[in-house]
Amino acid sequence: MNQILATNSQNPNNRPKKQKSQKPNIKYTPADSIVIIRIFAIILLIFGISIIGTGSYAIYRAENNQKGVAMVNPQISVQKVEGDETRLILTVTSSIGIDTVVYQWNDDKETTLQGDGGKYLEQKIQIPTGSNILKVTATDVQNQISTDSTRYELDSNIKIEATDEGKISVTCKKDTQIAYMTYRWDDGEEETIDIDADEVNEELDTLSGLHTLTVVIVDENNNAETSVKEISGISVPKINIELNEDQTKYIITVTDEIELQEVVVTLGEEDEAQKFGEKINGKEFTFEMPLKKNSDNKMLVEVKNSDNQTAEKRVYFRK
């Protein structure tokens, strides 16, 4: 049995060859490129919106947190300085920062302190003599406002009184040398009077109607004492008498802040006096009186206003 049996074994060299796979040949058109660019742009846009949203939320949280703290308004405290009854210590605190602090006595000039965003501010304040109200307004950096108004009483060495002549008398006695005094009516300009003595004895012209007089007296050590007083002033007529250029007549001018009512002129000595009177009105009146030769030309001018306040002036001139 010399038959050769066929088997399934094959020669490796006789195996069929595998065919190589071919990659698809894809071609991109310009339209396809535009689509890709648009998709990439959309991805960038979504990423940008995400970043902006995250930042906005962080800002929103920060603002809300800050607003939560800002519910507490600035705190104002005013206390007398220990051992000194003439001064106050003003303290303002804020949990978020102080913008400004404004204070004033009565309705006088305001003083503004800058907080610069700090959380604590302190200021010493001189108390004026008499009865006065200290007004304080504190504002924080979020424009929240707190106010305080307190009346303080302090005795004064300064005496302010009205005289029978329609003037205002200002007197003060001190143990130290007084350098100068200042005064002002209402919110008007401040006037200065040099003193250089240990006492003040001055008379001021009054104003008609209700006004506030503020007097400040400063000693040689720069210590100031202030007195504020409301004064219901009266108007007193004023008289001015001059000679004309060739000295042949008197020129008389009477004035009043309210209303003139009557002027009376008396010429000569009492036993031979001539009296002339005239009803007048307005705030100013001017008239003339001729002079006599070989005479002293004595003259008395009297004037009255609508408040029944009077003034008089005597003159004489030998011609």
ZAMI-638026 format. One record per residue (C-alpha): residue number from 1; residue in one letter; x, y, z. Coordinates in pm, whole numbers, plus 50000, padded with zeros to 5 digits. Layout:
ZAMI-638026
FITOR  pos  code     px     py     pz
FITOR  NUM     A      X      Y      Z
...
***
This chain:
ZAMI-638026
FITOR  pos  code     px     py     pz
FITOR    1     M  50000  50000  50000
FITOR    2     N  50212  50248  49868
FITOR    3     Q  49929  50501  49830
FITOR    4     I  50000  50846  49939
FITOR    5     L  49710  50984  50146
FITOR    6     A  49615  51342  50085
FITOR    7     T  49604  51553  50399
FITOR    8     N  49474  51901  50480
FITOR    9     S  49818  52020  50556
FITOR   10     Q  49935  52268  50303
FITOR   11     N  50260  52424  50230
FITOR   12     P  50285  52765  50378
FITOR   13     N  50422  52882  50061
FITOR   14     N  50106  52780  49894
FITOR   15     R  49872  52996  50122
FITOR   16     P  49670  53261  49943
FITOR   17     K  49804  53611  49983
FITOR   18     K  49605  53866  50183
FITOR   19     Q  49496  54173  49995
FITOR   20     K  49608  54504  50140
FITOR   21     S  49323  54734  50260
FITOR   22     Q  49309  55067  50087
FITOR   23     K  49244  55394  50280
FITOR   24     P  48947  55590  50159
FITOR   25     N  49042  55886  49951
FITOR   26     I  48854  56178  50123
FITOR   27     K  48868  56516  49966
FITOR   28     Y  48769  56836  50161
FITOR   29     T  48591  57108  49980
FITOR   30     P  48598  57481  50077
FITOR   31     A  48244  57442  50215
FITOR   32     D  48369  57172  50454
FITOR   33     S  48643  57408  50583
FITOR   34     I  48387  57678  50660
FITOR   35     V  48180  57431  50861
FITOR   36     I  48483  57331  51067
FITOR   37     I  48570  57697  51136
FITOR   38     R  48215  57769  51246
FITOR   39     I  48215  57472  51485
FITOR   40     F  48546  57590  51636
FITOR   41     A  48409  57943  51677
FITOR   42     I  48097  57811  51851
FITOR   43     I  48316  57615  52094
FITOR   44     L  48522  57930  52172
FITOR   45     L  48203  58136  52222
FITOR   46     I  48061  57882  52468
FITOR   47     F  48393  57881  52658
FITOR   48     G  48395  58264  52676
FITOR   49     I  48037  58282  52800
FITOR   50     S  48125  58031  53070
FITOR   51     I  48418  58245  53192
FITOR   52     I  48210  58566  53192
FITOR   53     G  47929  58394  53382
FITOR   54     T  48172  58267  53645
FITOR   55     G  48323  58616  53692
FITOR   56     S  47982  58785  53712
FITOR   57     Y  47868  58541  53975
FITOR   58     A  48181  58607  54180
FITOR   59     I  48116  58985  54164
FITOR   60     Y  47751  58931  54254
FITOR   61     R  47850  58727  54559
FITOR   62     A  48105  58988  54665
FITOR   63     E  47851  59269  54636
FITOR   64     N  47591  59073  54827
FITOR   65     N  47839  58994  55100
FITOR   66     Q  47937  59362  55123
FITOR   67     K  47576  59472  55134
FITOR   68     G  47517  59237  55418
FITOR   69     V  47790  59413  55620
FITOR   70     A  47668  59762  55517
FITOR   71     M  47337  59727  55696
FITOR   72     V  47501  59880  56005
FITOR   73     N  47508  60263  55979
FITOR   74     P  47799  60469  56115
FITOR   75     Q  47803  60492  56495
FITOR   76     I  47835  60841  56653
FITOR   77     S  47952  60900  57010
FITOR   78     V  47998  61241  57177
FITOR   79     Q  48143  61257  57528
FITOR   80     K  48294  61529  57744
FITOR   81     V  48673  61517  57775
FITOR   82     E  48766  61376  58114
FITOR   83     G  48882  61657  58342
FITOR   84     D  48783  61932  58094
FITOR   85     E  48422  62053  58097
FITOR   86     T  48483  62291  57808
FITOR   87     R  48562  62032  57539
FITOR   88     L  48396  61731  57377
FITOR   89     I  48544  61427  57207
FITOR   90     L  48355  61317  56894
FITOR   91     T  48404  60954  56789
FITOR   92     V  48265  60790  56472
FITOR   93     T  48305  60423  56381
FITOR   94     S  48196  60223  56074
FITOR   95     S  48232  59856  55983
FITOR   96     I  48274  59935  55611
FITOR   97     G  48455  60272  55615
FITOR   98     I  48385  60639  55689
FITOR   99     D  48347  60887  55404
FITOR  100     T  48283  61220  55581
FITOR  101     V  48184  61357  55921
FITOR  102     V  48023  61704  55932
FITOR  103     Y  47952  61897  56254
FITOR  104     Q  47827  62246  56341
FITOR  105     W  47704  62447  56638
FITOR  106     N  47345  62567  56597
FITOR  107     D  47320  62685  56235
FITOR  108     D  47675  62821  56217
FITOR  109     K  47945  62729  55969
FITOR  110     E  47992  62355  55908
FITOR  111     T  48322  62175  55972
FITOR  112     T  48390  61874  55747
FITOR  113     L  48626  61589  55843
FITOR  114     Q  48743  61340  55579
FITOR  115     G  48719  60973  55680
FITOR  116     D  48922  60843  55381
FITOR  117     G  48751  60503  55412
FITOR  118     G  48886  60439  55760
FITOR  119     K  48677  60266  56026
FITOR  120     Y  48754  60505  56314
FITOR  121     L  48760  60885  56343
FITOR  122     E  48811  61104  56649
FITOR  123     Q  48793  61483  56692
FITOR  124     K  48805  61715  56995
FITOR  125     I  48557  62006  56986
FITOR  126     Q  48549  62325  57193
FITOR  127     I  48210  62390  57359
FITOR  128     P  48087  62748  57308
FITOR  129     T  47950  62922  57612
FITOR  130     G  47579  62958  57666
FITOR  131     S  47315  62714  57543
FITOR  132     N  47409  62562  57207
FITOR  133     I  47321  62258  56995
FITOR  134     L  47591  62039  56837
FITOR  135     K  47476  61874  56513
FITOR  136     V  47675  61580  56369
FITOR  137     T  47623  61397  56038
FITOR  138     A  47834  61088  55955
FITOR  139     T  47832  60926  55608
FITOR  140     D  47996  60593  55521
FITOR  141     V  48144  60484  55188
FITOR  142     Q  47807  60336  55082
FITOR  143     N  47636  60673  55145
FITOR  144     Q  47456  60552  55458
FITOR  145     I  47397  60839  55700
FITOR  146     S  47372  60872  56077
FITOR  147     T  47294  61195  56265
FITOR  148     D  47316  61323  56620
FITOR  149     S  47192  61646  56779
FITOR  150     T  47261  61737  57143
FITOR  151     R  47232  62059  57344
FITOR  152     Y  47520  62163  57572
FITOR  153     E  47523  62431  57843
FITOR  154     L  47839  62616  57946
FITOR  155     D  47870  62926  58161
FITOR  156     S  48067  63212  58008
FITOR  157     N  48282  63499  58125
FITOR  158     I  48158  63693  57822
FITOR  159     K  47860  63917  57886
FITOR  160     I  47656  64044  57592
FITOR  161     E  47387  64304  57672
FITOR  162     A  47186  64568  57491
FITOR  163     T  47234  64929  57606
FITOR  164     D  46979  65209  57630
FITOR  165     E  47153  65382  57340
FITOR  166     G  47076  65096  57104
FITOR  167     K  47427  64949  57118
FITOR  168     I  47546  64600  57216
FITOR  169     S  47786  64590  57511
FITOR  170     V  48047  64311  57518
FITOR  171     T  48247  64273  57840
FITOR  172     C  48484  64004  57968
FITOR  173     K  48741  63978  58248
FITOR  174     K  49022  63719  58245
FITOR  175     D  49325  63626  58451
FITOR  176     T  49542  63612  58140
FITOR  177     Q  49615  63874  57878
FITOR  178     I  49350  63892  57604
FITOR  179     A  49499  63919  57256
FITOR  180     Y  49190  63998  57047
FITOR  181     M  48820  63942  57002
FITOR  182     T  48613  63865  56695
FITOR  183     Y  48242  63903  56631
FITOR  184     R  47997  63838  56350
FITOR  185     W  47625  63876  56291
FITOR  186     D  47451  63562  56162
FITOR  187     D  47666  63420  55878
FITOR  188     G  47823  63754  55792
FITOR  189     E  48191  63846  55778
FITOR  190     E  48397  63818  56095
FITOR  191     E  48531  64143  56240
FITOR  192     T  48846  64153  56459
FITOR  193     I  48924  64396  56743
FITOR  194     D  49271  64402  56905
FITOR  195     I  49251  64406  57286
FITOR  196     D  49597  64350  57446
FITOR  197     A  49455  64376  57798
FITOR  198     D  49307  64149  58063
FITOR  199     E  48951  64272  58002
FITOR  200     V  48718  64356  57718
FITOR  201     N  48478  64649  57719
FITOR  202     E  48344  64706  57369
FITOR  203     E  48025  64848  57219
FITOR  204     L  47892  64718  56887
FITOR  205     D  47634  64864  56654
FITOR  206     T  47315  64664  56662
FITOR  207     L  47100  64540  56376
FITOR  208     S  46727  64578  56364
FITOR  209     G  46522  64260  56394
FITOR  210     L  46622  63919  56530
FITOR  211     H  46987  63821  56471
FITOR  212     T  47253  63588  56613
FITOR  213     L  47572  63746  56748
FITOR  214     T  47881  63525  56785
FITOR  215     V  48168  63663  56996
FITOR  216     V  48506  63489  57030
FITOR  217     I  48771  63610  57277
FITOR  218     V  49124  63472  57240
FITOR  219     D  49396  63507  57505
FITOR  220     E  49773  63527  57458
FITOR  221     N  49799  63146  57486
FITOR  222     N  49558  63107  57194
FITOR  223     N  49281  62975  57421
FITOR  224     A  48943  63077  57279
FITOR  225     E  48615  63140  57457
FITOR  226     T  48298  63172  57252
FITOR  227     S  47959  63317  57330
FITOR  228     V  47658  63295  57097
FITOR  229     K  47346  63498  57167
FITOR  230     E  47026  63578  56982
FITOR  231     I  46952  63950  56995
FITOR  232     S  46637  64130  56897
FITOR  233     G  46794  64455  56789
FITOR  234     I  46638  64795  56745
FITOR  235     S  46721  65058  56490
FITOR  236     V  46849  65392  56618
FITOR  237     P  46857  65691  56381
FITOR  238     K  47194  65839  56283
FITOR  239     I  47274  66208  56232
FITOR  240     N  47557  66354  56023
FITOR  241     I  47628  66730  56014
FITOR  242     E  47888  66893  55786
FITOR  243     L  47973  67238  55652
FITOR  244     N  47948  67314  55281
FITOR  245     E  48263  67412  55087
FITOR  246     D  48238  67788  55147
FITOR  247     Q  48126  67739  55508
FITOR  248     T  47800  67929  55471
FITOR  249     K  47558  67656  55575
FITOR  250     Y  47515  67331  55763
FITOR  251     I  47434  67017  55561
FITOR  252     I  47235  66776  55779
FITOR  253     T  47170  66412  55685
FITOR  254     V  46961  66179  55900
FITOR  255     T  46928  65805  55830
FITOR  256     D  46755  65500  55977
FITOR  257     E  46743  65130  55886
FITOR  258     I  46367  65109  55934
FITOR  259     E  46176  65433  55877
FITOR  260     L  46232  65798  55970
FITOR  261     Q  45936  65975  56125
FITOR  262     E  46026  66326  56243
FITOR  263     V  46318  66568  56260
FITOR  264     V  46335  66877  56484
FITOR  265     V  46602  67150  56460
FITOR  266     T  46664  67403  56740
FITOR  267     L  46878  67711  56659
FITOR  268     G  47040  67947  56912
FITOR  269     E  47039  67959  57289
FITOR  270     E  46752  67821  57492
FITOR  271     D  46598  68161  57575
FITOR  272     E  46610  68273  57213
FITOR  273     A  46583  67939  57046
FITOR  274     Q  46402  67884  56722
FITOR  275     K  46257  67541  56669
FITOR  276     F  46164  67386  56335
FITOR  277     G  45995  67049  56301
FITOR  278     E  45898  66839  56006
FITOR  279     K  45729  66505  55953
FITOR  280     I  45938  66286  55724
FITOR  281     N  45947  65929  55592
FITOR  282     G  46190  65702  55416
FITOR  283     K  46532  65589  55536
FITOR  284     E  46732  65904  55456
FITOR  285     F  46663  66277  55466
FITOR  286     T  46901  66566  55388
FITOR  287     F  46845  66939  55440
FITOR  288     E  47046  67260  55484
FITOR  289     M  47054  67541  55745
FITOR  290     P  47225  67875  55661
FITOR  291     L  47483  68017  55902
FITOR  292     K  47466  68365  56052
FITOR  293     K  47759  68604  56072
FITOR  294     N  47892  68708  56411
FITOR  295     S  47715  68410  56570
FITOR  296     D  47808  68079  56728
FITOR  297     N  47542  67915  56511
FITOR  298     K  47449  67669  56781
FITOR  299     M  47219  67398  56658
FITOR  300     L  47049  67092  56806
FITOR  301     V  46915  66824  56572
FITOR  302     E  46671  66565  56704
FITOR  303     V  46529  66277  56503
FITOR  304     K  46279  65999  56573
FITOR  305     N  46205  65680  56380
FITOR  306     S  45895  65461  56344
FITOR  307     D  46005  65248  56644
FITOR  308     N  46004  65563  56860
FITOR  309     Q  46381  65547  56892
FITOR  310     T  46544  65889  56906
FITOR  311     A  46885  66043  56850
FITOR  312     E  47023  66394  56888
FITOR  313     K  47336  66590  56799
FITOR  314     R  47462  66939  56897
FITOR  315     V  47703  67154  56694
FITOR  316     Y  47821  67513  56679
FITOR  317     F  48037  67712  56439
FITOR  318     R  48162  68070  56485
FITOR  319     K  48133  68271  56164
***
